[in-house]
Amino acid sequence: MAKEALKIWMALPTTDRSKILSNVWCSDCRGGVTMCDYSAEFDGGVMVLRGFCATCGHKVARVLEGCIEPLKKMTYSSKRKGRKSSR
């Protein structure tokens, strides 16, 4: 499922991905930091980015809710447009 999560993550606009990665909570730094060396996966029906704090190297994660279903619908509808009608 990591491949599907990565595909959906990469379908988000670059500016949105950048905003998400630069707004992650680090418990060691006690504030918002940038995530680096991350991976994307599904966990309990939501996408989770897991990586490391760019400041101190502590493990961090970011849960993405609400962005996955619209992208799945978009991907599904674009696949249907390519289908030939059986009429």
KOLGU-4560 file (N, C-alpha, C; in nm, 3 decimals, padded with zeros to 5 digits):
<recs>
<n_xx: 00.082 n_yy: -00.120 n_zz: 00.000 ca_xx: 00.000 ca_yy: 00.000 ca_zz: 00.000 c_xx: 00.085 c_yy: 00.125 c_zz: 00.000 mol: A seq: 1 type: MET>
<n_xx: 00.211 n_yy: 00.113 n_zz: 00.028 ca_xx: 00.298 ca_yy: 00.231 ca_zz: 00.030 c_xx: 00.309 c_yy: 00.292 c_zz: -00.110 mol: A seq: 2 type: ALA>
<n_xx: 00.307 n_yy: 00.209 n_zz: -00.214 ca_xx: 00.315 ca_yy: 00.261 ca_zz: -00.350 c_xx: 00.192 c_yy: 00.344 c_zz: -00.383 mol: A seq: 3 type: LYS>
<n_xx: 00.074 n_yy: 00.296 n_zz: -00.343 ca_xx: -00.049 ca_yy: 00.370 ca_zz: -00.368 c_xx: -00.049 c_yy: 00.502 c_zz: -00.290 mol: A seq: 4 type: GLU>
<n_xx: -00.003 n_yy: 00.498 n_zz: -00.166 ca_xx: 00.004 ca_yy: 00.620 ca_zz: -00.084 c_xx: 00.100 c_yy: 00.720 c_zz: -00.146 mol: A seq: 5 type: ALA>
<n_xx: 00.214 n_yy: 00.673 n_zz: -00.194 ca_xx: 00.311 ca_yy: 00.762 ca_zz: -00.257 c_xx: 00.254 c_yy: 00.822 c_zz: -00.385 mol: A seq: 6 type: LEU>
<n_xx: 00.182 n_yy: 00.742 n_zz: -00.462 ca_xx: 00.121 ca_yy: 00.791 ca_zz: -00.586 c_xx: 00.020 c_yy: 00.903 c_zz: -00.556 mol: A seq: 7 type: LYS>
<n_xx: -00.062 n_yy: 00.883 n_zz: -00.455 ca_xx: -00.159 ca_yy: 00.985 ca_zz: -00.416 c_xx: -00.089 c_yy: 01.109 c_zz: -00.362 mol: A seq: 8 type: ILE>
<n_xx: 00.015 n_yy: 01.090 n_zz: -00.281 ca_xx: 00.092 ca_yy: 01.202 ca_zz: -00.228 c_xx: 00.152 c_yy: 01.285 c_zz: -00.340 mol: A seq: 9 type: TRP>
<n_xx: 00.208 n_yy: 01.219 n_zz: -00.440 ca_xx: 00.272 ca_yy: 01.289 ca_zz: -00.551 c_xx: 00.170 c_yy: 01.358 c_zz: -00.643 mol: A seq: 10 type: MET>
<n_xx: 00.043 n_yy: 01.317 n_zz: -00.634 ca_xx: -00.062 ca_yy: 01.381 ca_zz: -00.714 c_xx: -00.102 c_yy: 01.517 c_zz: -00.657 mol: A seq: 11 type: ALA>
<n_xx: -00.068 n_yy: 01.542 n_zz: -00.530 ca_xx: -00.096 ca_yy: 01.674 ca_zz: -00.471 c_xx: -00.005 c_yy: 01.778 c_zz: -00.536 mol: A seq: 12 type: LEU>
<n_xx: -00.054 n_yy: 01.902 n_zz: -00.549 ca_xx: 00.032 ca_yy: 02.007 ca_zz: -00.604 c_xx: 00.160 c_yy: 02.026 c_zz: -00.521 mol: A seq: 13 type: PRO>
<n_xx: 00.267 n_yy: 02.061 n_zz: -00.588 ca_xx: 00.398 ca_yy: 02.077 ca_zz: -00.523 c_xx: 00.391 c_yy: 02.178 c_zz: -00.408 mol: A seq: 14 type: THR>
<n_xx: 00.320 n_yy: 02.287 n_zz: -00.427 ca_xx: 00.311 ca_yy: 02.389 ca_zz: -00.321 c_xx: 00.242 c_yy: 02.333 c_zz: -00.197 mol: A seq: 15 type: THR>
<n_xx: 00.138 n_yy: 02.251 n_zz: -00.216 ca_xx: 00.069 ca_yy: 02.191 ca_zz: -00.102 c_xx: 00.158 c_yy: 02.092 c_zz: -00.029 mol: A seq: 16 type: ASP>
<n_xx: 00.231 n_yy: 02.009 n_zz: -00.106 ca_xx: 00.322 ca_yy: 01.913 ca_zz: -00.043 c_xx: 00.429 c_yy: 01.986 c_zz: 00.038 mol: A seq: 17 type: ARG>
<n_xx: 00.480 n_yy: 02.094 n_zz: -00.017 ca_xx: 00.584 ca_yy: 02.172 ca_zz: 00.052 c_xx: 00.531 c_yy: 02.231 c_zz: 00.183 mol: A seq: 18 type: SER>
<n_xx: 00.409 n_yy: 02.284 n_zz: 00.179 ca_xx: 00.349 ca_yy: 02.342 ca_zz: 00.300 c_xx: 00.330 c_yy: 02.236 c_zz: 00.408 mol: A seq: 19 type: LYS>
<n_xx: 00.285 n_yy: 02.118 n_zz: 00.366 ca_xx: 00.262 ca_yy: 02.009 ca_zz: 00.461 c_xx: 00.393 c_yy: 01.964 c_zz: 00.524 mol: A seq: 20 type: ILE>
<n_xx: 00.496 n_yy: 01.945 n_zz: 00.441 ca_xx: 00.625 ca_yy: 01.898 ca_zz: 00.493 c_xx: 00.694 c_yy: 02.000 c_zz: 00.582 mol: A seq: 21 type: LEU>
<n_xx: 00.665 n_yy: 02.128 n_zz: 00.561 ca_xx: 00.732 ca_yy: 02.231 ca_zz: 00.642 c_xx: 00.649 c_yy: 02.272 c_zz: 00.764 mol: A seq: 22 type: SER>
<n_xx: 00.544 n_yy: 02.196 n_zz: 00.793 ca_xx: 00.458 ca_yy: 02.227 ca_zz: 00.907 c_xx: 00.427 c_yy: 02.099 c_zz: 00.984 mol: A seq: 23 type: ASN>
<n_xx: 00.531 n_yy: 02.042 n_zz: 01.045 ca_xx: 00.520 ca_yy: 01.917 ca_zz: 01.120 c_xx: 00.564 c_yy: 01.943 c_zz: 01.263 mol: A seq: 24 type: VAL>
<n_xx: 00.491 n_yy: 01.888 n_zz: 01.360 ca_xx: 00.526 ca_yy: 01.907 ca_zz: 01.501 c_xx: 00.638 c_yy: 01.813 c_zz: 01.543 mol: A seq: 25 type: TRP>
<n_xx: 00.740 n_yy: 01.868 n_zz: 01.609 ca_xx: 00.848 ca_yy: 01.787 ca_zz: 01.666 c_xx: 00.843 c_yy: 01.804 c_zz: 01.818 mol: A seq: 26 type: CYS>
<n_xx: 00.831 n_yy: 01.692 n_zz: 01.888 ca_xx: 00.820 ca_yy: 01.699 ca_zz: 02.034 c_xx: 00.953 c_yy: 01.737 c_zz: 02.099 mol: A seq: 27 type: SER>
<n_xx: 01.066 n_yy: 01.709 n_zz: 02.034 ca_xx: 01.195 ca_yy: 01.749 ca_zz: 02.090 c_xx: 01.219 c_yy: 01.899 c_zz: 02.073 mol: A seq: 28 type: ASP>
<n_xx: 01.187 n_yy: 01.950 n_zz: 01.954 ca_xx: 01.206 ca_yy: 02.093 ca_zz: 01.927 c_xx: 01.092 c_yy: 02.178 c_zz: 01.984 mol: A seq: 29 type: CYS>
<n_xx: 00.984 n_yy: 02.111 n_zz: 02.018 ca_xx: 00.863 ca_yy: 02.176 ca_zz: 02.073 c_xx: 00.809 c_yy: 02.286 c_zz: 01.982 mol: A seq: 30 type: ARG>
<n_xx: 00.800 n_yy: 02.251 n_zz: 01.854 ca_xx: 00.745 ca_yy: 02.345 ca_zz: 01.759 c_xx: 00.734 c_yy: 02.286 c_zz: 01.620 mol: A seq: 31 type: GLY>
<n_xx: 00.687 n_yy: 02.368 n_zz: 01.527 ca_xx: 00.674 ca_yy: 02.327 ca_zz: 01.389 c_xx: 00.809 c_yy: 02.323 c_zz: 01.321 mol: A seq: 32 type: GLY>
<n_xx: 00.835 n_yy: 02.214 n_zz: 01.248 ca_xx: 00.962 ca_yy: 02.195 ca_zz: 01.180 c_xx: 00.936 c_yy: 02.141 c_zz: 01.040 mol: A seq: 33 type: VAL>
<n_xx: 01.043 n_yy: 02.121 n_zz: 00.965 ca_xx: 01.035 ca_yy: 02.060 ca_zz: 00.834 c_xx: 01.070 c_yy: 01.912 c_zz: 00.845 mol: A seq: 34 type: THR>
<n_xx: 00.992 n_yy: 01.829 n_zz: 00.777 ca_xx: 01.018 ca_yy: 01.684 ca_zz: 00.777 c_xx: 01.108 c_yy: 01.649 c_zz: 00.659 mol: A seq: 35 type: MET>
<n_xx: 01.204 n_yy: 01.560 n_zz: 00.683 ca_xx: 01.291 ca_yy: 01.513 ca_zz: 00.575 c_xx: 01.298 c_yy: 01.361 c_zz: 00.579 mol: A seq: 36 type: CYS>
<n_xx: 01.349 n_yy: 01.302 n_zz: 00.472 ca_xx: 01.363 ca_yy: 01.156 ca_zz: 00.461 c_xx: 01.234 c_yy: 01.084 c_zz: 00.501 mol: A seq: 37 type: ASP>
<n_xx: 01.125 n_yy: 01.120 n_zz: 00.435 ca_xx: 00.994 ca_yy: 01.068 ca_zz: 00.473 c_xx: 00.947 c_yy: 00.956 c_zz: 00.381 mol: A seq: 38 type: TYR>
<n_xx: 00.847 n_yy: 00.882 n_zz: 00.429 ca_xx: 00.779 ca_yy: 00.782 ca_zz: 00.348 c_xx: 00.629 c_yy: 00.801 c_zz: 00.370 mol: A seq: 39 type: SER>
<n_xx: 00.550 n_yy: 00.756 n_zz: 00.276 ca_xx: 00.404 ca_yy: 00.769 ca_zz: 00.284 c_xx: 00.342 c_yy: 00.630 c_zz: 00.291 mol: A seq: 40 type: ALA>
<n_xx: 00.240 n_yy: 00.616 n_zz: 00.375 ca_xx: 00.169 ca_yy: 00.489 ca_zz: 00.385 c_xx: 00.029 c_yy: 00.513 c_zz: 00.437 mol: A seq: 41 type: GLU>
<n_xx: -00.058 n_yy: 00.414 n_zz: 00.420 ca_xx: -00.192 ca_yy: 00.420 ca_zz: 00.476 c_xx: -00.191 c_yy: 00.351 c_zz: 00.610 mol: A seq: 42 type: PHE>
<n_xx: -00.257 n_yy: 00.412 n_zz: 00.707 ca_xx: -00.266 ca_yy: 00.355 ca_zz: 00.841 c_xx: -00.406 c_yy: 00.387 c_zz: 00.893 mol: A seq: 43 type: ASP>
<n_xx: -00.490 n_yy: 00.285 n_zz: 00.905 ca_xx: -00.624 ca_yy: 00.306 ca_zz: 00.957 c_xx: -00.711 c_yy: 00.391 c_zz: 00.865 mol: A seq: 44 type: GLY>
<n_xx: -00.688 n_yy: 00.386 n_zz: 00.735 ca_xx: -00.771 ca_yy: 00.459 ca_zz: 00.641 c_xx: -00.727 c_yy: 00.601 c_zz: 00.612 mol: A seq: 45 type: GLY>
<n_xx: -00.621 n_yy: 00.646 n_zz: 00.675 ca_xx: -00.568 ca_yy: 00.780 ca_zz: 00.648 c_xx: -00.422 c_yy: 00.768 c_zz: 00.602 mol: A seq: 46 type: VAL>
<n_xx: -00.377 n_yy: 00.868 n_zz: 00.530 ca_xx: -00.237 ca_yy: 00.868 ca_zz: 00.488 c_xx: -00.151 c_yy: 00.924 c_zz: 00.599 mol: A seq: 47 type: MET>
<n_xx: -00.038 n_yy: 00.858 n_zz: 00.623 ca_xx: 00.056 ca_yy: 00.904 ca_zz: 00.725 c_xx: 00.194 c_yy: 00.921 c_zz: 00.660 mol: A seq: 48 type: VAL>
<n_xx: 00.253 n_yy: 01.038 n_zz: 00.682 ca_xx: 00.391 ca_yy: 01.061 ca_zz: 00.640 c_xx: 00.478 c_yy: 01.041 c_zz: 00.762 mol: A seq: 49 type: LEU>
<n_xx: 00.579 n_yy: 00.956 n_zz: 00.751 ca_xx: 00.672 ca_yy: 00.932 ca_zz: 00.862 c_xx: 00.812 c_yy: 00.969 c_zz: 00.814 mol: A seq: 50 type: ARG>
<n_xx: 00.880 n_yy: 01.046 n_zz: 00.897 ca_xx: 01.014 ca_yy: 01.089 ca_zz: 00.859 c_xx: 01.090 c_yy: 01.140 c_zz: 00.979 mol: A seq: 51 type: GLY>
<n_xx: 01.180 n_yy: 01.236 n_zz: 00.953 ca_xx: 01.267 ca_yy: 01.288 ca_zz: 01.058 c_xx: 01.266 c_yy: 01.440 c_zz: 01.058 mol: A seq: 52 type: PHE>
<n_xx: 01.281 n_yy: 01.496 n_zz: 01.177 ca_xx: 01.290 ca_yy: 01.642 ca_zz: 01.194 c_xx: 01.419 c_yy: 01.689 c_zz: 01.128 mol: A seq: 53 type: CYS>
<n_xx: 01.407 n_yy: 01.793 n_zz: 01.044 ca_xx: 01.526 ca_yy: 01.846 ca_zz: 00.976 c_xx: 01.617 c_yy: 01.922 c_zz: 01.072 mol: A seq: 54 type: ALA>
<n_xx: 01.566 n_yy: 01.960 n_zz: 01.190 ca_xx: 01.644 ca_yy: 02.035 ca_zz: 01.287 c_xx: 01.724 c_yy: 01.945 c_zz: 01.381 mol: A seq: 55 type: THR>
<n_xx: 01.654 n_yy: 01.846 n_zz: 01.443 ca_xx: 01.721 ca_yy: 01.763 ca_zz: 01.544 c_xx: 01.733 c_yy: 01.616 c_zz: 01.508 mol: A seq: 56 type: CYS>
<n_xx: 01.663 n_yy: 01.570 n_zz: 01.404 ca_xx: 01.671 ca_yy: 01.431 ca_zz: 01.362 c_xx: 01.574 c_yy: 01.338 c_zz: 01.432 mol: A seq: 57 type: GLY>
<n_xx: 01.490 n_yy: 01.390 n_zz: 01.521 ca_xx: 01.392 ca_yy: 01.309 ca_zz: 01.592 c_xx: 01.286 c_yy: 01.256 c_zz: 01.494 mol: A seq: 58 type: HIS>
<n_xx: 01.231 n_yy: 01.137 n_zz: 01.522 ca_xx: 01.124 ca_yy: 01.084 ca_zz: 01.438 c_xx: 01.000 c_yy: 01.171 c_zz: 01.450 mol: A seq: 59 type: LYS>
<n_xx: 00.938 n_yy: 01.202 n_zz: 01.335 ca_xx: 00.814 ca_yy: 01.280 ca_zz: 01.333 c_xx: 00.717 c_yy: 01.213 c_zz: 01.235 mol: A seq: 60 type: VAL>
<n_xx: 00.590 n_yy: 01.247 n_zz: 01.248 ca_xx: 00.488 ca_yy: 01.194 ca_zz: 01.159 c_xx: 00.383 c_yy: 01.302 c_zz: 01.134 mol: A seq: 61 type: ALA>
<n_xx: 00.316 n_yy: 01.291 n_zz: 01.020 ca_xx: 00.210 ca_yy: 01.385 ca_zz: 00.987 c_xx: 00.094 c_yy: 01.304 c_zz: 00.930 mol: A seq: 62 type: ARG>
<n_xx: -00.023 n_yy: 01.318 n_zz: 00.989 ca_xx: -00.144 ca_yy: 01.249 ca_zz: 00.943 c_xx: -00.216 c_yy: 01.342 c_zz: 00.846 mol: A seq: 63 type: VAL>
<n_xx: -00.251 n_yy: 01.288 n_zz: 00.729 ca_xx: -00.322 ca_yy: 01.366 ca_zz: 00.629 c_xx: -00.465 c_yy: 01.312 c_zz: 00.616 mol: A seq: 64 type: LEU>
<n_xx: -00.560 n_yy: 01.391 n_zz: 00.662 ca_xx: -00.700 ca_yy: 01.353 ca_zz: 00.655 c_xx: -00.770 c_yy: 01.440 c_zz: 00.552 mol: A seq: 65 type: GLU>
<n_xx: -00.862 n_yy: 01.382 n_zz: 00.479 ca_xx: -00.946 ca_yy: 01.460 ca_zz: 00.390 c_xx: -00.888 c_yy: 01.488 c_zz: 00.253 mol: A seq: 66 type: GLY>
<n_xx: -00.764 n_yy: 01.457 n_zz: 00.228 ca_xx: -00.707 ca_yy: 01.485 ca_zz: 00.095 c_xx: -00.707 c_yy: 01.361 c_zz: 00.008 mol: A seq: 67 type: CYS>
<n_xx: -00.733 n_yy: 01.246 n_zz: 00.065 ca_xx: -00.718 ca_yy: 01.122 ca_zz: -00.009 c_xx: -00.842 c_yy: 01.091 c_zz: -00.093 mol: A seq: 68 type: ILE>
<n_xx: -00.960 n_yy: 01.101 n_zz: -00.037 ca_xx: -01.083 ca_yy: 01.066 ca_zz: -00.110 c_xx: -01.102 c_yy: 01.150 c_zz: -00.236 mol: A seq: 69 type: GLU>
<n_xx: -01.084 n_yy: 01.284 n_zz: -00.231 ca_xx: -01.098 ca_yy: 01.362 ca_zz: -00.355 c_xx: -01.000 c_yy: 01.317 c_zz: -00.463 mol: A seq: 70 type: PRO>
<n_xx: -00.878 n_yy: 01.281 n_zz: -00.425 ca_xx: -00.780 ca_yy: 01.237 ca_zz: -00.522 c_xx: -00.816 c_yy: 01.101 c_zz: -00.580 mol: A seq: 71 type: LEU>
<n_xx: -00.869 n_yy: 01.011 n_zz: -00.497 ca_xx: -00.911 ca_yy: 00.881 ca_zz: -00.546 c_xx: -01.025 c_yy: 00.898 c_zz: -00.647 mol: A seq: 72 type: LYS>
<n_xx: -01.120 n_yy: 00.988 n_zz: -00.617 ca_xx: -01.231 ca_yy: 01.013 ca_zz: -00.709 c_xx: -01.179 c_yy: 01.071 c_zz: -00.840 mol: A seq: 73 type: LYS>
<n_xx: -01.082 n_yy: 01.162 n_zz: -00.831 ca_xx: -01.025 ca_yy: 01.222 ca_zz: -00.949 c_xx: -00.959 c_yy: 01.115 c_zz: -01.036 mol: A seq: 74 type: MET>
<n_xx: -00.882 n_yy: 01.026 n_zz: -00.974 ca_xx: -00.814 ca_yy: 00.920 ca_zz: -01.045 c_xx: -00.916 c_yy: 00.825 c_zz: -01.108 mol: A seq: 75 type: THR>
<n_xx: -01.020 n_yy: 00.791 n_zz: -01.034 ca_xx: -01.123 ca_yy: 00.701 ca_zz: -01.084 c_xx: -01.196 c_yy: 00.763 c_zz: -01.203 mol: A seq: 76 type: TYR>
<n_xx: -01.234 n_yy: 00.891 n_zz: -01.194 ca_xx: -01.307 ca_yy: 00.955 ca_zz: -01.302 c_xx: -01.220 c_yy: 00.968 c_zz: -01.427 mol: A seq: 77 type: SER>
<n_xx: -01.091 n_yy: 00.993 n_zz: -01.411 ca_xx: -01.004 ca_yy: 01.003 ca_zz: -01.528 c_xx: -00.988 c_yy: 00.868 c_zz: -01.596 mol: A seq: 78 type: SER>
<n_xx: -00.993 n_yy: 00.759 n_zz: -01.519 ca_xx: -00.986 ca_yy: 00.625 ca_zz: -01.578 c_xx: -01.113 c_yy: 00.596 c_zz: -01.657 mol: A seq: 79 type: LYS>
<n_xx: -01.228 n_yy: 00.641 n_zz: -01.603 ca_xx: -01.356 ca_yy: 00.615 ca_zz: -01.669 c_xx: -01.367 c_yy: 00.693 c_zz: -01.800 mol: A seq: 80 type: ARG>
<n_xx: -01.307 n_yy: 00.810 n_zz: -01.809 ca_xx: -01.313 ca_yy: 00.889 ca_zz: -01.931 c_xx: -01.248 c_yy: 00.817 c_zz: -02.047 mol: A seq: 81 type: LYS>
<n_xx: -01.149 n_yy: 00.736 n_zz: -02.017 ca_xx: -01.076 ca_yy: 00.663 ca_zz: -02.121 c_xx: -01.147 c_yy: 00.538 c_zz: -02.169 mol: A seq: 82 type: GLY>
<n_xx: -01.255 n_yy: 00.498 n_zz: -02.101 ca_xx: -01.328 ca_yy: 00.378 ca_zz: -02.138 c_xx: -01.417 c_yy: 00.403 c_zz: -02.258 mol: A seq: 83 type: ARG>
<n_xx: -01.431 n_yy: 00.301 n_zz: -02.341 ca_xx: -01.519 ca_yy: 00.310 ca_zz: -02.457 c_xx: -01.661 c_yy: 00.274 c_zz: -02.415 mol: A seq: 84 type: LYS>
<n_xx: -01.756 n_yy: 00.338 n_zz: -02.473 ca_xx: -01.896 ca_yy: 00.309 ca_zz: -02.445 c_xx: -01.936 c_yy: 00.178 c_zz: -02.512 mol: A seq: 85 type: SER>
<n_xx: -02.018 n_yy: 00.099 n_zz: -02.446 ca_xx: -02.062 ca_yy: -00.029 ca_zz: -02.502 c_xx: -02.196 c_yy: -00.016 c_zz: -02.573 mol: A seq: 86 type: SER>
<n_xx: -02.241 n_yy: 00.105 n_zz: -02.595 ca_xx: -02.371 ca_yy: 00.126 ca_zz: -02.660 c_xx: -02.363 c_yy: 00.108 c_zz: -02.806 mol: A seq: 87 type: ARG>
</recs>
